[in-house]
Amino acid sequence: MDRREVRKMKKIIFTFLLMSVLYGQANSLLTLPPTAQISSLGNVDLPYMNPARYGMMKDNLSFSRVNWMSNITDDMFYTHFSVKRKMIKFSMLTFNYGEQLETNSNGVVIGDFTPASSIWGFSYNGVIKGYNYGLKAKLISHSLFSQKTLGTAFDISTYIPKVYKDLDIDVAIRNFGFAPTFNNYKTKLPTSLNLALSYPYKDFMFYEQHNFFKKNHTFGMGILYKYDTNDNTKIFGKMGYFSDKKHNLKYPTFGIDLKYEQYFIGISYIYGDRTLPLGDTFRLTINLEF
């Protein structure tokens, strides 16, 4: 058996495994930390993505591109784009599961197809009697082989600054709504309660986040160090840790961000051996503030 045949056989096996779990796991994209800034801090995302904070954030445009599970396959990837203007933000995440082989009941290859999922988001920030709140609506689209479906999910959040000294708290209820349905199979949304803490100390920022799902709890923590140069350049060193006991995921994260005036580049890395599907995953994010 030559290399092409071996690769083809691996593709058939991977296709079978992927499609056997995809219907049940496709909505997990709603919990994906899309940018390098977030993943480098142990997936602590609320202080960066909470719509209730938009009033204190600069307007910006962001783009991310990530090769996914690269130690297993070479053509799975996702892209993330967002643009924030004043109190409103639009985002789009598209996940490409790679070219998969279509086989008949006898295992004979008869063609190929490319399953994909997309999430379009619209966020809004408001203030009621001095309290910041955020709302987000998401349209979920799955195109998996011959099955195509739509769903909707919603988030509601708040941001409470300086609860104790310089301690900030972010709270959100995420991903409740109407789950996509494949024929008679109704998927489940990863509805969760999220609580994040952030605390600055000199040139450091400390983060911690707890995510409570039904019968599951995930935890992330991170540390950021900021270094200012004399030429309008800022360097941010980051490291973190993420834990998900239910799915047996535990890994450290690392990253570095470079900011020059309104331009921003972030790179993150997930460390792990070959038993970790996300091991050796790099994320690259490019931001432009305006």
Order of alpha helices (4+ residues) and beta strands (2+ residues): alpha-alpha-alpha-beta-beta-beta-beta-beta-beta-beta-beta-beta-beta-beta-beta-beta-beta-beta-beta-beta-beta
